[in-house]
Amino acid sequence: MNISIKGCAIIAALCQMLSGYGFAAQDQPREVQPDHAAMVRTLSDQLRWHDEAGSKQYDTVKDDLTRRLLDEVDAYIADSFDASSATAAQVKAGLDALLGIKEGGLTNQFAFTANLPSGHFLIVGVELLRGGQAISEDAISFRAYEQAGKSYRLVSSTANLSDSSLVALHALALPSPPIAGQFWIMAWADVPPRSPFTIAMRLYAFDGKEFRTVWAPGEIISESINNAVSLDRNGELVISEMPDWHSSTVVEKRYALTADGPKKVSETSRDRK
């Protein structure tokens, strides 16, 4: 079959146009893979119990199901995002969709990107809903993925943030870690059903190969989970806690960040809001 010069030009133009559409699509997060979404729903349902019999069954399988669910999260991230262009906001939105997180709920996911000497990384904080209807004991893991071409591959992860029951993960990336070339993150969560809030905290450092726990203080009592941990204008870590359950006073402890962990530099008190 003979094709005119004009016909060849039209075909070439169409190919170039379709190729352009392909490149534009790569800049967008890929859709949640149906197999990952279905498996996550199945495993998540098995991590919730509704009666005494379900509670006993849950206790025997929760560790294995949690591991399998985190494996599914890892596979989803590897399959669903272009590591050369995906943003932290896109990854967080994808994780929320994958895990069925609704805006305004207590369960939270976090995502950060970091350029370290050994490469480009994605660090996520994953909170998996577990336990009964009245009291959750969510599993919380921070996971680091390294860019490998256009995909991400898991390189390190943390154990659960605490042995206590947990809900409502919060995380704060430290803009100026005391060790250059590392990514430091302060993480905390509520220990239900205590009131006022009881907070479990961890300070993690990631060096491009593995996480290490820099600081694992004891649980504190706080008037608010949102304001339990903050950074002041000098870059010091501020922990706001109450001396006891019935106290009308909040103690604000400031810590300088050092390579060996936070060192307390001052302590002030204020009236509880």
N, C-alpha and C positions, 0 to 999 in steps of 0.2 A: 504494500500500500504506500502510495506517494504522499508525502506531507509537504505542503508549500512552505516557503520561508516565513510567510505571514502566520501560518498555523503553528510553526515551531515557536515563534515569538510569543504567541498567545499562551501556549502550553508552559513556556518558561516563566512567563509572568504569573500564571496561576500557581506554579510550584513555589515561586518566591513568596507569593502572598500567603499560601498555606504554611510555608516554613515560618514566616513571621508570626502567624497566629500561634504556632507551636512554641516559639520562644516566649511569647507573652504569657502563655499558660504556665510556663515553668516558674514564673514569678509569683504565682498564686499557690496557697496551700492546697495539696491534693485532698480529695474527699476522703472521709473516714472509710477505710477498707471494710466492706460488709462482714467479712469473716472475723476481723478483730472486734468489731462492734457487737456482733452476736455472741462471741465467746465472752467478752467482758460482761455483757448482761447476764449470761448464764452463771458465771463465776460470782458476780456481785450478788445475785439473788441467793446463792448458796451461803454467802457470808452474812446473811441476815436471818435471825430466828424470831419466832413468834409465840412459842409456848415452851414448856419445860422439856419436852422431848426434843424439840428443835435446838434448845440450848445445849443439851448434852451432846447431840450430834455435832453441833458447831464447834464445841471445844476439841473434838477429836480431829477435825479437818481444817481448822482455821489457818494454821501455819502453812500447810500445803497449798490451800486455795489462795492464800495471800501471795505466796511465791509465784504461783501460776498466773495470777492476775498481774503482778508486776512484770513478769516475762511478756505478757500480752501487751502491756504498755510499751515496753522496749521495742517490740516488733512493730507496733503501730507507728512509733516515732521514726523508726528506720524506713518504713514503707511509705510514709505519708507526707514527708517534708523534704524539700530540696535544701540541703544544708548550705548551699552557696547563696541562698537568697531568703530563706525563711526567717521571720522576725520572732522575737520572744512573744509578742502579742498574738501572733498567728498560732504558735505552739500552744499557748495557754488556752486560746479559744478552742483549738482542736481537742485538747485534753478534757476541757469542760464538756464538749459534745460527746466524746468517747465515754466518759464516766457518768454522764447524765447529770452533771452539776447544774443546778438552777440558780440564777442570780438571786441574791438575798439569803441563800442558805448558809448553814454553818460550815459546810465542807469546802475547802479551798485548794486550788492548785497554783503553783508559781512556776515561772519560766524566766531564765536569764541567759544571755549570750555573753561569752567572754573570750577575748583574744589573749592567749597566754604564749610564752616563748615556744612551747611545743606544738601549738596549733590553735585552731578555732574550736570552741566548745559550746555546747548547750547544757545548761544545768537546770534541772526541774525539781520542784518539790511536789511529791504526789501524796495525796491523802485519799485512802481507800475507806469507804464507808463500811463499817463492820459492827456486829453486835445486835442487841435487841432494839425494839422500838423506843423504849423509854430512855435507855442510856447507850450511847455509842462507845465503842472502843476502837476508834479508827486506827489503821496502820499508816504511818507516815515515813516516807523514805525519800532522801535526796539522791538524785541519779545524774551522773555526768556522761555526756555523749560527745565523742570526738568526730569532727568532720572527716569523712573518708570519701573523697570525690564529691558526689552530690548527695551522699547519704550520711546518716549518723550511725555510729556504733557505740554501744555501751562500753565504758572503760572502768567505771567505779560506782559504787552505791553505798549508802549508809544503812545501818540497822534501824529498827524502829526508834523514833525519837525518845521514847520513854517506855518503861514497863507498865506505867499507869494506863488507865483508860484515857483516850484522847479524843478531842474534837476541835475544829476551828483552827487549822494551821495558819500561822502568820510567819512571814519571812522578810528579812531586811538584808540586802546585799551591802557590804561595807565598801564605800567608794575608794578608800585608801588603806588597804591591808598593810600591816606592818612588815610583811615579807613580800618584796617585789616579785612579780611573776606568779602570784597565787590569787585565787578567788576565795574570799571569806564571806560567809553568810551566817547571820544570826537567825535562829528559828525558835519559835515557841508555840505552844498550843494549850488549850484549856483541858483541865482534868475534871470531867463531869462526875457527879452532879453537884459538886460543892459550890457554895455561894457564901461570900463573894468568890470571885474567880480564884481558882488555884491554877498556877501556871508552871508548866514544865519547859525548860529551856535547854538549848544546845548551841554552841558556837562551832561551826565546821570550817575547815580550810581544805581547798582542793588545789593540788600542785600540778595538775596536768596528767597525773597517773593515778592518784588515789585520794580519797577523803581521809582526814584525820579529825578526831574530836578534840578541839582546842580547849573547850571549857564545858563542863557538865555540872552546873551548880544545882543545889537542891531546889525543890519546888517552893514557890513563893505564893503569898496571898496578895491579890491585886484588886483594885476597885474597877479596873477595866482591862479586858484583854487587848484592846486596840492600843492602849497607851502604856502597857506594862513595860515595853522596851522601845527605846528611841535613841537617836543620835543628836547630840547638841551641836551648836555651830562650831565648836572646837574639834569636832570629830570624836568626842568622848561618848562612850556607851552609857546610857542612863537607864537604870532599872528602878521602876516605881513599885514599891511594895508596902504592905501594911504589917505592923508588928503582930497583930492577931486578928481573929475573926470579927471582933466587935470594936476594933479601934476606929477612932475618928481622925486618926493621923495617917498621912502617907509619907514614907521615907523615900527620898530620891537619892540613890547611890550612883555616883559617877565613877566610871572606870576608864583609865587610859589603856589603849590597845597596844600590847607589846607582842613580840614574837613568841613569847611563852604564854600568852593569854592576857585577859583583862587584869589590871591592877587598880584597886580602888584608890581614888585620889581625894574624894570628898563625899560628905553625906549631909543632906539638909532635910528638914521636915516641913510639911505644910498641912493645912486642914484638908480633910477629905471633902471632895466636891459633893 
